[in-house]
Amino acid sequence: MFNHAPADYDCPFCRLIAGEEDDVTSQQDIVLRTDGALAFVASRWWPNNPGHVLVVPTAHHENLYDLPPEAGHAVHDVVRAVAIAIRHTYNCAGTSTRQHNEPAGYQDAWHHHVHVFPRYPHDNLYNLLPLSTKLRNYLAKHSPL
């Protein structure tokens, strides 16, 4: 429908779902898997919101427009479970979810995905740039959370 992936697109989320790894995401980053959806620690974290998780359908659908209802329900169920887990794990004040479609909507990976963030008062989530993958990996290994 409204797709933007090039014909030779090598989907990193499909590779992760298939059991592959790359220099950014490994199988150890997976936090929840169901038949219809997969949740994993995102490679980008925001400075005041460590613990950013992505949830994707296990079948390839580029965006919300292509997503069949059953895949949407599977993703939503995992988003909800992840948000509850983040709330308990990080003792945050709340959670936020974000989902982007097409380049003008800030979609930058051509597989439907939902971001789940821990939220804190005055955390400036929408005003800061994400941390580098290298720094995120360091914080993940050395954070007391």
C-alpha angles and dihedrals in degrees: 000000000000100000129157106175113119116246091254095047112154101206112217091199092053089049091052091047089051091055099260127131136205136189091280107039131033136183087257088067091066111106101173136010129185130168090267107031144030129205123198140166108270120240090229122062128182116233096245098033111056113176101056110171130192123212119200135175112253090231118066114259116157100213147342091285092061097041114114115221094250091054090047091052091049091051092046092051091052092044088055093048091048093048090052091047092048090049091054098037098048098030086225124167093243145324136253130205126202132185126182132200127197126347094287087054090052096253107157103167117058097225121083110260139166123213118219116196133184108234133210132181111278093002094144092218093161095044101053135073120239122262119253118265090246093055091043090054091049092050091047090056097042105033117113089218 
